[in-house]
């Protein structure tokens, strides 16, 4: 027999959960959430490792871009620090 969403329901699942019962629906949602959490836990190490590799690659690209920018504009570390301090100070506030 086909269920409401079009999949086959066995006699056992219908007996256990009751046809359209609130408890059966809650049980199904709980089982689905538990399965999703299990898959998330089992794959988390792969997802985080992949994300880490992408971040490291992006950081290398940005570092190279910043290095090129410094060369093009003849900036040294001291000049960069002075400019960043000046820009971080709010206007109208004098520094001692």
Phi, psi and omega in degrees: 000138181273141178277184183300322183269359175103000179263162181286135174249134176274162178298323182296315182292326179291320179294317185292314187264343183079141183289110177072015183287152179294322179294320179295319178295315178299320179295318180296316179297321178296315180297319179294319179294320178295320178295318179297316179296322179295316178296320178298313179298316183291332183257356187300319181298322180290319180296315181293321178296317179297316179297319179299315180299316180297320181293318179297316178298317180295321179296322178296317179297315180294321179297318178295320179296318179294321178298316177299319179299316180298319180294316181298326184256011179051051180256137172250175185298321181296316179298319180297316180295319179298316180293320181291325177292319180296319182285336181276347178276123180298148179294142179090351180255123180269139178265137177280000000 
